[in-house]
């Protein structure tokens, strides 16, 4: 059977996150810190919008780029937030789908992409499949994406600088000054920035700034999956300044032959979602963040997450590597993800605190007992 497989399938591994997530199905009442999926449901008002769209017959293809009403609304928001005169946007099947389209539209074999380490898993694997080269910038121990390190990583082959804030897996939120410094590096070399902001509504210590406000060659990616608990709806958008319109047109062309379009009834619901106040949900997750940080800080080394719903925690020194600690935790009914899934190092593990406060407290007690 291996004779039928393409060479590129050997360039990727099965998702380490999904392996642990699947393991949860076989365990009795585990503390599941594995999957990045909100523990609340889609607000009823937004469910009703999707149901209404389905019942009214909005079940066929939309235009490849998305419904014009949704695109126009997103463009107006981008114009206000970033001062872009003529923003352009496309609707995609999740930010993961958007990332695939963006990389397919930009990366040639041998092109280099600068990525912070730790990183969201999809970046590395898609770049490798397309024949690109990942250039990792070490952000340990505080997970700061330092502009001087990015500058040193730039070569004549650098095509993209990836920015992810709030970040998965670290929960890091970059300051305005950090983003300005990164923008200065990108502008100095005329490099495209891809800003993955899927968690932008989960920022706990103040608003989450965007590099799109400081650099007009930014490909901005935001979505509905995390903020509105619509992970199964597969819906996101990509926005850019007018100067990147040819890139968005190329992504749209690729979408014609891959995803075709994002789900139409959910696009209808997203129009309403853009006006829906999710701050109450974010406030509840701030409480969860504080529970994790205060509960683990005495026995574990960890940076207080500023956003998203993850903590990236250093494994206790008595274990040979983080993966060994993860195995022990799983045997004790706590599902966590080894940091090597997100990094070139095996020193940390990721916690997703998108679960009940009761489960968080139980998980903290077990993890502390293992440290």
C-alpha positions as CSV (number, residue, x, y, z in Angstrom):
1,X,0.0,0.0,0.0
2,X,2.9,2.4,0.7
3,X,3.6,2.4,-3.0
4,X,0.5,4.4,-3.5
5,X,1.4,7.2,-1.1
6,X,3.0,10.4,-2.1
7,X,6.4,11.4,-0.7
8,X,4.9,14.4,1.0
9,X,2.9,12.2,3.4
10,X,6.2,11.2,5.0
11,X,6.8,14.9,5.8
12,X,4.0,15.1,8.4
13,X,3.1,13.2,11.5
14,X,-0.4,12.4,12.8
15,X,-1.5,15.1,15.1
16,X,-0.2,14.6,18.6
17,X,-3.1,16.7,19.9
18,X,-5.7,14.5,18.2
19,X,-4.0,11.3,19.5
20,X,-4.4,12.4,23.1
21,X,-7.9,13.8,22.3
22,X,-8.9,10.3,20.9
23,X,-7.5,8.7,24.1
24,X,-10.0,10.6,26.1
25,X,-12.8,8.5,24.6
26,X,-11.3,5.4,26.2
27,X,-10.9,6.8,29.7
28,X,-13.3,7.1,32.5
29,X,-14.0,10.8,33.5
30,X,-10.5,12.1,32.7
31,X,-9.3,15.6,33.3
32,X,-9.0,16.6,29.7
33,X,-6.5,19.4,29.3
34,X,-5.7,18.3,25.7
35,X,-8.0,19.9,23.2
36,X,-8.3,23.6,22.4
37,X,-12.1,23.7,22.2
38,X,-14.3,26.0,24.4
39,X,-16.3,24.3,27.0
40,X,-19.3,26.6,26.4
41,X,-21.7,26.2,23.5
42,X,-22.5,28.6,20.7
43,X,-24.8,31.3,22.1
44,X,-28.4,30.6,21.3
45,X,-29.0,33.8,19.4
46,X,-26.3,32.8,16.9
47,X,-27.6,29.2,16.7
48,X,-31.0,30.6,15.8
49,X,-29.4,32.7,13.0
50,X,-27.8,29.5,11.5
51,X,-31.1,27.6,11.9
52,X,-33.0,30.5,10.3
53,X,-30.6,30.5,7.4
54,X,-30.9,26.8,6.8
55,X,-34.7,26.9,7.0
56,X,-34.9,29.9,4.6
57,X,-32.9,28.0,2.0
58,X,-29.4,29.4,2.3
59,X,-27.9,26.0,1.8
60,X,-26.3,26.3,-1.6
61,X,-22.8,27.5,-2.5
62,X,-21.8,31.0,-1.8
63,X,-19.4,32.9,-4.0
64,X,-16.0,31.4,-3.5
65,X,-14.7,34.5,-1.6
66,X,-17.8,34.4,0.6
67,X,-21.1,36.3,1.1
68,X,-20.8,39.9,0.1
69,X,-22.7,41.1,3.1
70,X,-20.3,39.4,5.5
71,X,-17.2,40.5,3.5
72,X,-18.4,44.1,3.4
73,X,-19.0,44.1,7.2
74,X,-15.5,42.7,7.8
75,X,-13.9,45.2,5.5
76,X,-15.6,48.1,7.3
77,X,-14.4,46.8,10.6
78,X,-10.8,46.5,9.2
79,X,-11.0,50.0,7.8
80,X,-11.9,51.4,11.2
81,X,-9.4,49.4,13.2
82,X,-6.4,49.7,11.0
83,X,-7.0,52.7,8.9
84,X,-6.9,50.7,5.6
85,X,-8.6,52.7,2.8
86,X,-9.7,49.8,0.7
87,X,-9.4,46.5,2.7
88,X,-10.2,43.2,1.0
89,X,-11.3,40.0,2.6
90,X,-12.2,36.4,1.9
91,X,-14.1,33.9,4.0
92,X,-12.4,30.6,4.6
93,X,-13.1,27.2,6.2
94,X,-11.4,27.9,9.5
95,X,-8.1,29.7,10.1
96,X,-6.5,26.3,9.4
97,X,-8.0,26.4,6.0
98,X,-6.9,30.0,5.6
99,X,-3.3,29.1,6.5
100,X,-3.3,26.4,4.0
101,X,-4.5,28.7,1.2
102,X,-2.0,31.4,2.2
103,X,1.0,29.1,2.2
104,X,-0.1,27.5,-1.1
105,X,-0.4,30.9,-2.6
106,X,3.0,32.1,-1.5
107,X,5.5,29.3,-0.8
108,X,7.8,28.0,-3.5
109,X,10.3,25.1,-2.8
110,X,13.2,26.5,-0.9
111,X,11.4,29.6,0.4
112,X,11.9,30.3,4.1
113,X,9.2,31.1,6.7
114,X,10.2,32.5,10.1
115,X,8.2,30.9,12.9
116,X,8.3,31.4,16.7
117,X,9.2,28.3,18.7
118,X,6.9,27.1,20.3
119,X,4.4,27.3,17.4
120,X,1.0,26.1,16.3
121,X,1.4,22.7,14.8
122,X,-0.1,23.3,11.4
123,X,2.6,25.9,10.3
124,X,5.5,23.5,10.3
125,X,3.7,20.6,8.5
126,X,2.2,22.6,5.7
127,X,5.4,24.5,5.0
128,X,7.3,21.1,4.9
129,X,4.7,19.6,2.5
130,X,5.1,22.6,0.1
131,X,8.9,22.2,0.0
132,X,9.5,25.3,2.1
133,X,11.9,25.7,5.0
134,X,10.8,26.5,8.6
135,X,13.2,28.9,10.3
136,X,12.5,28.7,14.0
137,X,13.1,31.6,16.3
138,X,13.7,30.4,19.9
139,X,11.4,32.3,22.3
140,X,12.2,30.4,25.5
141,X,12.0,30.9,28.4
142,X,9.5,33.9,28.4
143,X,8.1,33.3,24.9
144,X,8.9,36.8,23.7
145,X,9.2,37.0,19.9
146,X,12.3,39.2,19.9
147,X,12.7,41.5,16.8
148,X,16.5,41.2,17.0
149,X,16.3,37.4,16.7
150,X,13.9,37.7,13.8
151,X,16.3,40.1,12.1
152,X,19.1,37.5,12.5
153,X,16.9,34.8,11.0
154,X,16.1,36.8,7.8
155,X,17.9,35.7,4.6
156,X,17.4,36.4,0.9
157,X,15.0,33.4,0.8
158,X,12.7,34.7,3.6
159,X,9.1,34.8,2.3
160,X,7.0,35.2,5.4
161,X,7.2,36.1,9.1
162,X,4.5,34.3,11.1
163,X,3.0,36.1,14.1
164,X,0.5,34.4,16.4
165,X,-0.9,36.5,19.2
166,X,-2.5,35.5,21.5
167,X,-0.4,32.4,20.9
168,X,-1.1,28.7,20.8
169,X,0.5,26.9,22.8
170,X,1.9,29.5,25.1
171,X,-0.9,32.0,25.7
172,X,1.5,34.8,25.0
173,X,0.1,38.2,24.0
174,X,2.6,40.5,22.3
175,X,2.8,44.1,23.4
176,X,2.3,46.9,21.0
177,X,6.0,47.7,21.2
178,X,6.9,44.2,20.3
179,X,4.6,44.2,17.3
180,X,6.0,47.6,16.1
181,X,9.5,46.2,16.3
182,X,8.6,43.1,14.3
183,X,6.8,45.3,11.8
184,X,10.0,47.4,11.4
185,X,12.0,44.3,10.6
186,X,9.4,43.1,8.0
187,X,9.3,46.5,6.4
188,X,13.0,46.8,6.3
189,X,13.2,43.6,4.2
190,X,9.8,43.9,2.4
191,X,8.6,40.6,3.9
192,X,5.0,39.4,4.1
193,X,3.6,39.0,7.7
194,X,1.0,36.4,8.4
195,X,-0.8,37.3,11.6
196,X,-2.8,34.4,13.1
197,X,-5.3,36.1,15.5
198,X,-7.8,33.3,16.1
199,X,-7.8,34.0,19.8
200,X,-8.0,37.8,19.6
201,X,-11.1,38.0,21.8
202,X,-9.4,36.0,24.6
203,X,-7.0,38.6,25.9
204,X,-7.1,39.0,29.7
205,X,-4.9,41.9,30.7
206,X,-6.0,44.5,28.2
207,X,-7.0,44.6,24.5
208,X,-5.0,42.4,22.1
209,X,-3.1,44.6,19.6
210,X,-2.5,43.6,16.0
211,X,0.6,44.0,13.8
212,X,-1.9,44.9,11.0
213,X,-2.1,48.3,12.5
214,X,1.7,48.9,12.0
215,X,2.5,47.1,8.7
216,X,0.3,47.2,5.6
217,X,1.7,44.0,4.2
218,X,0.0,41.9,6.9
219,X,-2.2,39.0,6.0
220,X,-4.7,39.2,9.0
221,X,-6.4,35.9,10.0
222,X,-9.3,35.8,12.4
223,X,-12.0,33.3,13.0
224,X,-15.2,32.3,14.7
225,X,-14.2,28.9,16.0
226,X,-12.7,29.7,19.3
227,X,-14.4,33.0,20.3
228,X,-17.9,31.8,19.6
229,X,-17.4,28.1,20.2
230,X,-18.1,27.3,16.5
231,X,-15.2,24.9,16.1
232,X,-17.3,22.5,14.1
233,X,-18.7,25.3,11.8
234,X,-15.3,25.8,10.2
235,X,-15.5,29.5,9.6
236,X,-12.8,32.3,9.5
237,X,-11.7,35.2,7.4
238,X,-8.6,36.7,6.0
239,X,-8.3,40.5,5.6
240,X,-5.6,42.6,4.0
241,X,-4.8,46.1,2.8
242,X,-5.4,46.9,-0.8
243,X,-1.7,46.3,-1.6
244,X,-2.2,42.6,-0.9
245,X,-5.3,42.2,-3.0
246,X,-3.5,40.1,-5.7
247,X,-2.6,37.6,-2.9
248,X,-6.2,37.3,-1.7
249,X,-7.3,36.8,-5.3
250,X,-4.8,34.0,-5.6
251,X,-6.0,32.4,-2.4
252,X,-9.6,32.7,-3.6
253,X,-8.5,30.9,-6.9
254,X,-7.0,28.1,-4.9
255,X,-10.1,27.9,-2.7
256,X,-12.2,27.3,-5.9
257,X,-10.4,24.0,-6.3
258,X,-10.2,23.0,-2.7
259,X,-12.8,24.1,-0.2
260,X,-15.0,25.7,-2.9
261,X,-16.5,28.0,-0.2
262,X,-17.1,28.3,3.5
263,X,-20.5,26.8,4.7
264,X,-23.2,29.3,3.6
265,X,-25.6,29.1,6.5
266,X,-22.8,29.7,9.0
267,X,-21.7,32.7,7.0
268,X,-25.2,34.1,7.5
269,X,-24.8,33.5,11.3
270,X,-21.4,35.1,11.3
271,X,-22.9,38.4,10.2
272,X,-24.7,38.5,13.5
273,X,-21.8,37.2,15.4
274,X,-19.6,40.1,14.6
275,X,-22.0,42.3,16.7
276,X,-22.4,39.8,19.5
277,X,-20.7,40.7,22.8
278,X,-18.5,37.8,24.0
279,X,-16.8,39.7,26.8
280,X,-18.7,37.7,29.5
281,X,-17.3,34.5,28.2
282,X,-13.8,35.9,28.0
283,X,-14.1,37.1,31.6
284,X,-15.0,33.5,32.7
285,X,-11.8,32.3,30.9
286,X,-9.8,34.9,32.8
287,X,-10.9,33.2,36.0
288,X,-9.8,29.8,34.5
289,X,-6.4,31.3,33.6
290,X,-6.0,32.6,37.1
291,X,-6.9,29.2,38.6
292,X,-4.3,27.4,36.5
293,X,-1.6,29.9,37.1
294,X,-2.1,30.3,40.8
295,X,-2.6,26.6,41.3
296,X,0.6,25.5,39.5
297,X,3.0,28.3,40.1
298,X,4.4,27.0,43.4
299,X,5.5,23.6,42.0
300,X,5.9,24.3,38.3
301,X,7.8,26.8,36.2
302,X,5.4,28.7,34.0
303,X,4.8,32.1,32.4
304,X,1.4,33.6,33.2
305,X,-0.6,33.4,30.0
306,X,-2.0,36.7,28.7
307,X,-4.6,35.2,26.3
308,X,-6.0,32.2,24.4
309,X,-6.8,29.3,26.8
310,X,-3.4,27.6,27.1
311,X,-0.5,27.4,29.5
312,X,2.9,26.1,28.4
313,X,4.4,24.6,31.5
314,X,8.0,23.4,32.1
315,X,8.1,19.7,33.1
316,X,9.5,18.9,36.6
317,X,13.3,18.4,36.6
318,X,13.0,14.8,38.0
319,X,11.6,13.6,34.6
320,X,14.1,13.0,31.7
321,X,11.9,15.0,29.3
322,X,8.4,16.5,29.1
323,X,7.1,13.5,27.2
324,X,7.9,11.2,30.1
325,X,6.0,13.5,32.5
326,X,3.0,13.6,30.0
327,X,3.0,9.7,30.1
328,X,2.8,9.8,33.9
329,X,0.1,12.4,33.9
330,X,-2.0,10.4,31.5
331,X,-1.6,7.3,33.6
332,X,-3.0,9.4,36.4
333,X,-6.1,10.4,34.3
334,X,-4.9,13.9,33.3
335,X,-4.6,14.4,29.5
336,X,-2.0,17.0,28.5
337,X,0.0,17.5,25.4
338,X,3.8,17.1,25.2
339,X,5.6,20.3,24.2
340,X,7.5,18.5,21.5
341,X,4.3,18.6,19.4
342,X,4.7,22.4,19.2
343,X,8.4,22.8,19.5
344,X,11.9,21.6,18.6
345,X,12.4,21.0,22.3
346,X,10.9,18.5,24.7
347,X,11.0,20.5,27.9
348,X,7.4,21.7,28.4
349,X,3.8,20.5,28.2
350,X,0.6,22.3,27.1
351,X,-2.5,22.6,29.2
352,X,-5.8,23.7,27.6
353,X,-7.9,25.1,30.4
354,X,-11.0,25.1,28.3
355,X,-12.9,23.0,30.7
356,X,-14.9,23.3,33.9
357,X,-13.4,25.0,37.0
358,X,-14.0,21.8,38.9
359,X,-12.0,19.8,36.4
360,X,-9.3,22.5,36.5
361,X,-9.0,22.2,40.3
362,X,-8.9,18.4,40.1
363,X,-6.2,18.5,37.4
364,X,-4.1,20.9,39.4
365,X,-4.2,18.6,42.4
366,X,-3.1,15.6,40.4
367,X,-0.3,17.5,38.5
368,X,1.0,19.0,41.7
369,X,1.1,15.5,43.3
370,X,3.3,14.3,40.3
371,X,5.7,17.2,40.6
